[in-house]
Amino acid sequence: MTDEQKLVHFQERIDAGEKIEPKDWMPEAYRKTLLRQISQHAHSEVIGMQPEGNWVLRAPSLRAKKILLAKIQDEGGHGLYLYSAAETFGIDRSEMIEQLQTGKAKYSSVFNYPTLNWADIGAIGWLVDGAAIVNQTMLAKCSFGPYARAMVRICKEEGFHQRQGYEIMAKMMAGTNEQKAMAQDAMNRWWWPSLMMFGPHDSSSAHTSESMKWKIKVESNDSLRQRFVNRTVEQAHHIGLTVPDLNLTYNKETRNWNFGDINWDEFWTVVNGNGPCNHQRIAHHIKYHREGEWVREAAVAFGKKQQKQNSLN
Ligand code: FAQ
């Protein structure tokens, strides 16, 4: 087949809902987009452990601490599945880590905001994981097999994360006036960054149209953001929280909550590395990655020893 015929055949497979596997023929741009997106996603999971890790030693009870530890470990696990999915393209994990640490690879903007009090842990679980579920349930239908399969398990775990966050918020909203104020303050600070997680509007999103043609994304940034808003506004009202948006109105015809303008200047400042915690997040990653060097060396040496023994047996 000529390259042109291969491309037609590839598109037919995508349109028929078939999964593309790592050894199948694929256009270079499909490979490149997926590698960019999956590695960015993996980095987000791993960097996302930092804002929450900040609260492990200050969790208000043993129960809260156990839940938070389990959640953070899950996020590390998600990073591992995603790095493995990206490695099916032949890239080495160390190369992806280098891209993260040198600023060549992005990670989700939302993890560049600080966690100032315990209610932030509730807001992250409820809003950030809530947004991640909406996005990732869509990605579980992605055309690339290893990514879609990783998403199925990740979404199940994100469901638990979202509920633990909502439980923290609900408990605080049923507490003292001070606790209610803390929950509302966290809501005020995390609402807009959570909406930004879905990326730029469809009209200015560089990758959406090609990604949708290839079913890398099966829904657009704006449509997912709207679903998240519709779902989350109801949950906020249910526990007495106010959504920090004076333009929020319910449209009975479309059954959507219309919302105000997103601050895109803030979004791009954060994406381009100048948000409140960008430098801190990367410096922390570099420090602990270096400290873990001996563990990686020992694991590689052990693997080689096992291989040698297996070949002798
Ligand atoms: N932050 O053309 P688009 C989680 C970039 S996991 C930073 O729309 P695309 C779990 C984008 O890369 C959260 N950069 O791009 C958890 C592109 O830049 P480039 C992470 C962003 O890829 C919870 C440019 O802007 N989830 O939360 C962002 O088609 C709690 C143009 O944008 C994923 O990564 C952003 N928010 O759509 C963990 C999901 N938005 O590369 C710990 C997978 C856009 O051309 C604790 N990713 N950009 O220079 C996706 O679904 C997509 O990549 C989008 C962006 C929707 C994020």
Residues whose N, C-alpha, C, O or C-beta is under 5 A from the ligand:
A	BS01	FAQ	Q37 Q40 H41 S44 E45 G48 M49 E75 K106 Y107 S108 S109 V128 D129 A132 M196 M197 F198 G199 P200 S205 A206 H207 T208 V271
